[in-house]
Amino acid sequence: SSWAARNPTRAIIRPRTLPPRLTDAQKASQKIKRDQKIERAKRLHDVVAEYLDAQKMKIEGLSRAHHVTPKQINDIIGNQTRYRTSCKSQLIHALVHAKAKEMNVGSRYSMAELREMVVTDPQTKNLTRKEKETYIAALEEHHERKVVNVWANNQAAARDVVATTDRIVKELDDLRVRTGVYGTLFVVCGHINDTIQSAMHGTDNSEDFWEDVYEHPMADFLRQYEQWACTQNQNLNERDSLEAVRKQVCKMILWGLVDVTGKKDIVMNYSNYETSIVETYGVRLVGWPDGVKFISPSNIGTVGGIRKLRDALKAHTCYWTTLSPVEVKAHASKLATRRSAGDVVRKP
């Protein structure tokens, strides 16, 4: 069974259909186009080389005339032309996406051909602002679906895992060079029928940690992790069940409390939070989602409520923070006022 079959309520990312085989005439035509493209690229390269030589001579003349180094002039040119600040979806990309959905039915056009159709289409010349926003919104929705949808078959899922794992490994190795951190990565399949190849990676000599501390090679832990994951046999809905998310949230809140206080044996107290946590340790959990009652996550009774809290903790909009001495004093004064008024500040 595939990951998609185990998640029937989720939208599916359809794999790309392979184009039909080319005939000998089509292959010959493509070879001519390819040769012409190579020739055009060579001519462009030669012209650009001549331009760069002329630009270099011009920059050297400017540096002598203004008594500055060529590097200063190159820095000015690069600062004006090299950097971009916007990463938003562009209208041209949204129009090409819409054209692809319209034209790639039964046949498949290249990106260059679709772009040319958009440029020559008179209907794209006088779009209203609302129409432009609609096209861009459709493209962004398509991008979001590709991130959260599931692959239709195991082969496509395995390719995605390999590509993404390779990217993460490179990012981890680059981070190690920039910062000197150590890192370990485990990636395992979640079902015995998956064709995903489990993988592991450790920066520098991270693999020695497992043998030095646990007296077992890192590969043993990879196999045990894979066995554990396969015995879970859960789809996305089961992983996001009320009970499962409750456990996640309890751990996230406790780990955050341990991190902010530095006390490994601390216990979260929801009933006497204002006294046992805020007053005693001078820390507070801020950003608790609206509409979710401040109680132990184990007592939150709706899946929507517990997921909302989990998502807030993951996004760091709900987080632990340390109070300043002034804030701690103000909080203690507020509790003293409530005690004087006869309020029950601390529950038994």
N, C-alpha and C positions, 0 to 999 in steps of 0.2 A: 504494500500500500504506500502511496505517496503522502507527503506532508499536506498537500492540498486535500486529499481524500480524508485525512484525519481532521481537517478543519473545514467542514462543509459549509459553515456559515460565513466564511471569509471569501472576499473577492480574490480572483485568481489572476496572476500575471501570465498571460498567454505567451508561449515561446514563439519566436519569430519563425515564420514559414520559410523554408528554403526556396530560393528562386528556381525556376525551371532550368534544365540543362541547356547550355548554349549550342546552337548549331555551328557547323564549320564556318559558314558565312558570317555569323555573329562574332565568332572568335577572331576571324580575320579583320572584321571591322573594328573590334575592340583593340587589336594590336596596332592598327593604323592610328587610332585615337591616342593610344598610349605613347606611340613613337612621337606623334605631334606634340603631345603634352610635355614629353621629355625635352624636345627641341625648344619649345617655348620657354620652359624653365631654364634651359641653358642660356638662351638669349637674355632673359631677364637677369640671370645671375651676372652675366658679363656687363650689362648696363649698370646694375647696382654697384658692381666693383669699380667701374669707371667713376660713378657718382661719389663713392666713398673716398676714392683717391683725390678727387677734386675738392671734396669737403675737408679732407685732412689738410690739404694745402691752404684752403681758405681759413681754417681754424688757426693754423700756424701763423698766417699773416695777421689775423686779428690779435693773437697773443703778443706778437711783436709790437703791433701798433698801440695796444692798450696796456702793455707791460704786465701781463698776467700769464699764468701757465696754461697750456692747452687743456689740462685737466679741469681747470675752473670753468672754461667754456663748455666742455663736454658735460660737466655736472649741471650747468644751467639748461642745456638742451635736453638732457635726460630727465630732469625734474619736471619739465613742461610736457614731455611727450610720452614718458614711459609708464607713469603711475595712473591707476584708475581707482576710484573710491566706491563705485557702485557695482553691486553683484546681483541686482534685481533682474527678474525676467524681462527680456526685451520684447518689444512688439513684433519685430521681424521673426523672432523665434516662435512666438505664439501663432503668427500667421502661417508659418511653415508647418507647424504642428497641425493646425486646422486643415491645411491643404493636404497633408499626408493622410489624415483620416478620411478625407473626401475622395482622394484619387487612388490610394493603395488598397483597392478592393478588386481582387482578381489579378491585378498586376502590381509590380513594385517599381517605383521611381526612385532615383538616387536623390540625395539631399540637394545636390546642385540643380537638378531638374526641378525639384519642388520649389526651391528658392527662385528660380527663373520664372516659374508659373506665378508666384506671388508678386514678383516685381512687375510682370506684364499684365496682371489682372487689374482691370480698371475699377473693380469694386473695392479694392484695398486703398485706393487713392484718397477717397474722401470719407474716411470713417469718422464717426462722431466719437467724442471722448468716452461715452458710455460703451460703445461698441468695442473700442480699444481695450477698456478695462475688462470687458467680458471675455475677449480672446486671451488676455494675460491671465485672468482668473482660471480659465479652462486649462491652460498650460501648467499653472502652479498646482492645480488639483491633480493633473496627470502625474506630476512629479511626486506628490504626496502619496498617491495610490501605489506607485512603484516601490516606495519605501516600505509601506505597511501591508501590502498584499502578499499572498503566498504564491510560490512557484507551482506551476501545474504538474510538473513531474520531477522525479528524483534526479534525473540527469541535469536539468536546469538548476536545481537547488545545489547540487554538488559543484557546478561551475561557479556559482555565486560565492559559495563558501571558499573555494580555492582563491578566487580573485580578491575577495575581501580580506582573507587571512594574509595573503601576500602583502596587501597594502598596510595592514596593521603591523606586521612584522617589520616592514621598512620604517614605519613611523616610530616604532618602539626602538629600533636600532639608532635612528637619527636622534631621538630624544636622549638616548644614552650618551651619544657623542656630545650633544649640546649641554647636558646637565650632569652627567655622571651617574644617573640612576641605574638601579638594577631592576629588571622586569622579567616576568614569566608569563607565558600565554599557553592556555590549554583550550583546544577546540575539539569537541567530540560530537558524534551523531546522537540523536535523541530517540532512535527507533532501530530495531534489529534489521528492518528492511531497507533502511537508508543506504545509499551508495556513497555517502560522504565519508571521506578518509579522515580519521582523527589525526590531529597534529599537535605538536608542542614546540615551543621556542623559548629559549632563555638567553638574555643578553650576557656577554662575557662568560664568566664561569658560574652562572646561576645554577646550572645543573648539579654542581658540586654540593650546593646547599642541601638537597634532598638526601644525598648519601651521607654527608657529614652530620646532619641533625637527626634524620629518621632512619639512616642506615639502609636505605633502599634507593635504587636508581629512579630517576625522574620518570622513566618509561613505565615503571610499575604503577605509579600514581595515575598516569594517563589511562592505563588499562582499567584500573579500578573506577576512575571517574566515568569512563565510557560504559562500564557495566552498570554503575549506579544510574546513569542517565537513561539507559535503555529500559531498566526496570521501572522507571517512573511512568513511561508509556502515556504521556499526557499531551493533549493538543493545547492550543492557545487558550481556549475557554477554560479548560481544566486547570491550567497554570495560573489563570486569573480568577480562580474561584474565591469565594468569601474566606474560607479557611486559609488558603494559601497566601492571599494578600494580607490577611491579618498577621500572619507570622512575619512576612516581609517588613511590614510597617513597624511592628514591635521591635524587631532587630535594628532597623534603621534609626529609630528614635533613641534606643539604648546606646547604640554605637556612637551616635552624635553626642549624647550626654557624657559618655566616657571620654570622648575626644576633647570636649570643651572644658571638662573639669580635671582631666588627667587622672581620675580615680577609676581603676579597673574594676573595683568591687562595688561600685555604686549601683543602686537599684532605683528605677523610675517609680515615682509615687504620684498617681493621678488624683487620688482622693485628697491628699494634703499637698498638692503641687505648690501652692503659694508659700507654704511654710517649709516643707521638707526639701524643696528644690530651689525655689527662687530666693527665699530668705536665707537658707543655710549655705548655698553654694554661690549665690550671686550670678545665676545664669537664668535665661528665659528662652522658651521655645516660641518664636515669633512666626507669623504667617500661617497660623492654623486656618484651613479653608473655611469660608463662610458656609453655613448650612450644615456643617459637621460638628456635632456636639463634642466638647472637650472631655472625653472619657478614655479609658483604656481601649486601644484598638481591638482588643479581644472582645469588647462589648458592643462595638459598632455593628449594627444588625443588617445593613444594606450593602450590596456589592458596589453600588454607585458611590456611596459615601466613603467606603474604605479605599476604593480606587482613586477617588479624588484626593484623599490624603496622601496616598502612595505617590501619585503623580507630582503633587506639590513638594514632597520630600526629595524626589528625584530631580526635579527642576531647581531645587534650592530656593524656592520661594517660601518654603517653610523650613526653618533652620534654627539651630541653637546659637545664642549670642551671649557674650559676657556683659554684665551690667557694670556701669561705672560706679565708683564709691558714692557719688551723689544719688544715683538711681537706687542703689541698695538702701541707702539711708531713707529715701523718700518712701520706698516700699515698706520698710520696717515701721515707719511712722504711720502709714496707712493701716497696717495690720494692728498697730497699737490702738488706733482710733476705733477700729471695729471691735476690738476686745473690750474697750471702755464702754462701748454702746451695748455690750451684751451679746454681740454676734458670736457664733461658734466658728472660730477661725480654723481650728484643727480638729478634724474628726477622729474619733477613737479607732 
